[in-house]
Amino acid sequence: MKLKNLIEGLDVISVSGKLDVDIEGIAYDSRTVMKNCLFVSISGNTTNGHYYIEEVITKGAVAIMVEKDVKIDSVTVIKVASSRDILHVISSRFYNYPTNMLKLIGITGTNGKTTTAYMVKSILECAGKNVGLIGTIAIEIGNKKIESVKTTPESPDLQRLFKEMVNESIDYGVMEVSSHSLEFRRVDSCNFYIGAFTNLSQDHLDFHKTMENYRKVKEKLFYMTKHANIINIDDQEGRLIINNIKNTGIPLITFGIEEKADIMARDISLSSNGVKFNLITPKYTIPINSSIPGKFSIYNCLTAAAIGYAEDIPKEAICKGIESLYSVSGRLEVFDLNTPYKIIIDYAHTPAGLENVLITIRHFIRGNLITVFGCGGDRDKSKRATMGRIAGIYSDYCILTSDNPRTENPISIIKEIEIGIRDTNCSYLCIENRREAIKHAMALAKYNDVILLAGKGHETYQVLNNKTIDFDEREIVKELLEEGT
């Protein structure tokens, strides 16, 4: 695409150099620059794209977009007020507006996005649809599966993935929409067909500062849809969103268990084998039997079912889609290695997420519950003591350890968690090294006990002082068993 066509009609402050040049790609990261690309310099929190301009020109960039005055004659320089305000527009334009050729379903909320996304994918596939998925665990397009780096990729990556979906004749794109992607406008040029809200609880307050700000960012999604919005009416923040978007003209479908809603669960039965309930809709009632346990699992089922209902997916496909999803990686994943105790791996890294998982395990446990967890560094510090208190309330024994400490001192993080657990009657131990913490838990565990490894879930790495090391808890457990732990 010609550069002049790529930036036509956009709010450009100045241009230095030729506009009649061919652009073969868009890059925002100096490490991914290719020949004949446009490099968009973004002023980030930890680095700044303007620092790498000479490097990207050497690598073959033929044009750069900047927010500051830059004196360069060798390539075209386009100055704008905000690169982020432009990036999503040119990304969508470069790939020929791919979300106009998909039915794009966006799922946002604090917890449940990943499992719900996989449920929606399963439902649509049971209805004979071709479905692509972009989420925390992986990106799936046709037979191709790519490990995710971010819950919601940056806009050039996102639009490229949607273009691949179109090329693969995908009917629906299902994606998790993070608050950061909404705040940083990564999804602003996405043509959302359906938006869904799972719930909102404390997370990312290091960034959003208040729950109100956090909710307002999530709410942006529901002004971007064209077919339907699906909202959890049982959630306090969900009710505020409902009130705020009710006059948008977009059809609204509510779901819930406690409050009266369009889509509801009745005659609920919870067990270690999963959940059973009757799915009540305005048109029909059908029994659901999901193998994923926990009350929170019912809410995931309701979110996915409401999306299917909004699309007039046959009730048989909704039922089959939910029931055929047996598990999702790192989400209440039972790791059974023929031990006298069970090990469960879960991504729970928020207060509500941890509480949901612990309550669920409490419903079926016959022995002691041993919880191993930590909190991420360089993230919301205010939730650490809260998570310590929650773990102490529901666990018989806790081992406080590292998660992804990043640039923070791991011991300092553990001490902040410890403040909360001290207020409970739970016995606990602090072991900074996560492998050693798991080893200790396995040595303690007896017949019918459950070890919960919380916080890492699907992740196969650990971030220590900006260094990423291999750390797959599944492999760690296997190694420890082989060592005789």
C-alpha positions, 0 to 999 in steps of 0.5 A, spaced: 500 500 500 502 506 498 504 511 504 499 516 502 493 512 502 495 509 508 495 516 512 490 519 507 485 523 511 488 522 518 490 528 523 497 529 521 501 535 523 507 534 518 510 530 513 517 530 511 519 526 505 516 522 499 509 519 500 509 515 494 512 509 497 510 502 498 509 500 505 509 492 505 508 492 513 507 496 519 512 495 525 511 498 532 517 494 535 524 495 533 525 487 533 520 486 528 522 491 523 522 489 516 524 491 509 520 497 506 515 498 513 512 503 516 515 504 523 510 507 528 514 510 534 510 509 541 512 513 547 511 507 552 511 506 560 518 502 560 521 504 553 520 509 547 520 507 540 523 514 538 530 511 541 530 506 536 529 510 529 536 510 527 536 502 528 529 501 524 532 505 518 538 501 518 533 495 518 530 497 512 524 502 514 522 507 509 518 511 513 517 513 520 511 516 524 513 520 530 510 524 536 517 529 536 521 533 532 526 528 528 531 531 523 532 525 518 532 526 510 533 518 508 526 516 510 519 519 510 517 522 517 510 523 519 509 527 525 502 526 529 500 528 536 499 521 538 501 515 535 497 510 538 491 514 536 493 513 529 496 506 529 489 502 530 487 506 524 492 504 519 493 497 521 486 496 520 486 500 513 493 496 511 489 489 512 483 492 508 478 492 514 478 484 516 473 485 521 468 487 516 468 480 514 468 477 520 463 476 526 467 478 531 465 477 539 469 480 544 469 478 551 471 482 557 471 482 565 476 480 570 475 473 571 472 467 566 474 470 559 479 465 557 474 459 559 468 463 556 472 464 550 473 457 549 466 455 550 463 460 545 468 457 540 466 450 542 458 452 541 459 455 534 463 449 532 458 445 534 453 449 530 458 448 524 461 454 524 469 456 522 471 459 528 478 463 530 480 465 537 485 470 540 486 469 548 490 469 554 493 462 552 493 461 545 491 464 538 487 459 534 486 460 526 484 454 522 489 448 524 494 453 526 495 454 534 500 460 536 502 461 543 499 468 546 504 473 548 498 478 551 491 477 552 489 482 546 495 483 541 497 490 539 493 493 533 498 491 527 498 484 530 491 483 531 489 486 524 494 481 521 491 475 525 484 477 523 486 478 516 489 471 516 482 468 519 479 472 513 483 468 508 482 461 512 474 463 511 473 463 518 466 465 520 467 468 527 472 471 531 472 470 538 477 474 542 478 476 550 478 484 550 483 486 556 482 493 559 489 495 557 487 494 550 481 498 551 485 503 554 491 503 549 486 503 543 488 497 540 481 494 539 478 501 536 478 499 529 475 492 530 468 492 528 465 488 534 459 484 532 457 482 540 460 484 546 460 480 553 462 482 560 463 476 565 464 480 572 469 485 575 473 485 581 480 487 583 485 487 578 490 492 575 489 497 580 496 499 579 494 502 572 487 504 573 488 506 580 480 505 582 475 500 580 471 506 577 476 507 572 477 500 571 469 499 570 469 505 565 475 502 561 471 495 560 465 499 558 468 502 552 467 495 549 459 496 549 459 502 545 463 499 539 458 493 538 453 493 533 449 486 534 448 485 541 451 486 548 451 480 553 452 483 561 452 479 567 446 482 571 449 479 578 455 483 578 455 490 581 459 493 576 455 489 570 449 493 573 452 500 572 454 498 565 447 496 563 444 502 566 450 506 562 449 503 555 441 502 555 440 507 551 445 505 545 440 502 541 444 495 541 440 489 543 442 488 551 441 480 553 442 479 561 444 473 564 445 471 572 443 466 577 441 471 583 437 477 579 432 476 574 435 476 567 434 474 560 438 468 561 438 464 567 440 458 571 435 454 575 435 447 579 443 448 580 447 442 582 454 442 584 459 437 585 467 435 584 464 432 577 462 439 575 455 443 575 448 441 573 443 446 571 437 448 567 438 453 562 432 458 562 431 463 556 425 467 553 424 461 548 426 454 551 429 451 557 434 446 556 439 441 561 446 443 562 451 438 565 458 441 564 464 437 567 468 444 569 466 445 577 464 451 581 459 456 581 463 461 577 463 455 572 455 456 571 457 464 570 461 462 564 456 457 561 451 463 562 455 468 558 457 463 552 450 460 552 447 468 552 452 469 546 449 463 542 442 465 544 443 472 541 446 468 534 440 464 534 444 458 535 440 452 536 439 450 543 442 443 541 449 446 539 449 450 545 448 444 550 453 440 546 458 446 545 458 447 553 458 439 555 464 437 550 469 442 553 472 438 559 477 443 561 481 449 559 489 449 560 491 452 567 483 453 569 482 448 575 486 443 571 487 437 575 494 434 574 493 426 576 499 423 576 497 417 580 499 420 587 495 419 593 493 426 593 491 431 587 494 437 584 490 442 581 493 448 577 489 454 576 491 461 573 487 465 579 491 471 580 486 476 583 482 476 590 476 474 586 479 468 582 483 465 588 477 465 592 472 462 587 477 456 586 478 455 593 471 455 594 470 450 589 475 445 591 472 446 598 466 443 595 469 436 594 475 436 598 476 430 603 483 431 606 487 438 607 487 443 602 494 446 601 495 452 597 501 454 593 501 461 591 504 468 590 503 475 587 506 478 581 511 484 581 510 491 578 503 490 579 497 492 583 500 491 590 493 493 594 491 486 592 497 482 596 494 482 603 487 481 601 489 474 597 493 472 603 487 473 607 483 469 602 488 463 602 488 463 609 481 463 610 479 457 605 486 453 606 488 448 611 496 450 609 499 455 605 506 456 602 507 463 600 512 463 594 514 467 588 509 468 582 513 473 576 516 478 581 519 481 575 523 487 578 521 487 585 524 483 591 520 477 591 521 477 599 518 484 599 512 481 595 511 475 600 511 479 606 506 484 603 502 477 602 503 475 609 500 481 612 493 478 610 494 471 612 497 473 619 489 475 620 487 468 619 488 461 623 491 458 617 498 455 618 503 457 613 510 457 610 514 462 606 519 459 601 521 464 595 523 459 590 517 456 587 520 450 585 522 448 592 515 451 595 512 446 590 516 440 593 515 442 600 507 442 598 508 435 595 512 432 601 507 434 606 501 432 602 497 425 604 491 421 602 485 425 599 489 432 600 489 437 594 495 441 592 493 448 589 498 451 585 495 458 583 497 464 579 501 461 573 496 456 570 498 455 563 504 459 563 510 455 562 515 461 564 517 465 570 519 472 570 525 474 574 528 481 574 526 482 567 529 475 565 524 470 563 526 463 565 523 456 563 518 454 568 512 449 567 509 447 573 507 440 570 514 439 568 516 441 575 511 436 578 513 430 574 521 432 575 519 432 583 516 425 582 521 422 579 526 425 584 522 421 589 518 427 592 
